[in-house]
Amino acid sequence: MNREEALAAIADAIATLPNGRPQRVAVNGRIASGKTTLATELAEALRVQGRPVLHVGVDGFHNPIAIRYRQGRASARGYYEDAYDLEAVARLLLQPLSVGPNSGDGSWSIHTRSYDLHADEPINEPPESISADTILIVDGSFLLVPKLRRLWDYVVFVDVDRTIATQRGALRDADRLGGIDVASKLHDERYQAACDFYIDENTPQSHANVTWNNADFRGPILSFAFG
């Protein structure tokens, strides 16, 4: 199965979800597993089918710097527990879609960001309105912790080996982090170690509707939970 066929298979599965309210799709996996790329491609595959899609990344839901680094700038446990405001993800983005429309025109109002990482200050902006047939795709690394787990209608888990994710992340971030050696160390000891905590404590793959093995970018392997 090539990448386009795999995307079409998942888009077809998502298209069978119940109508009546926006459906929430999580694209989860290790840091540097390819989540954002996959989520972007999946959004386009669904648009080709005629569905309105809103793609949101959790980078707009960081905690303030004082919280993010309270366990130390190099702490893997600190990155896992403190980098993101997952309460805000639940409250502002996902929970409003669990019930009926919250706007007078029959649409749903949600916030797609809560914090400006670079300015280190809250974001104060109007909510976005989405219609009942919208597919909300959210990509992020810690989306299946207990406080969020029941708020998804469909879950795609992007599976890659830790070593591959470390290498990809280091290559991606080498310029930003000060060179390949620094980036490799940071990805290994902080980011991937944080993902180790997350995976060990939450077994996210066991909650997925489909697992996308992304070791071979051009030839992914899909494993659906049922059939």
Secondary structure, 3 states (H helix, E strand, C coil): CCHHHHHHHHHHHHHCCCCCCCEEEEEEECCCCCHHHHHHHHHHHHHHCCCCEEEEEHHHHECCHHHHCCCCCCCHHHHHHHCECHHHHHHHHHHHHHCCCCCCCCCEEECCCCEECCCCEECCCCCEEECCCCEEEEEECCCCCHHHHCCCCEEEEEECCHHHHHHHHHHHHHHHHCCHHHHHHHHHHHHHHHHHHHHHHHCHHHHCCEEEECCCCCCCEEEECCC
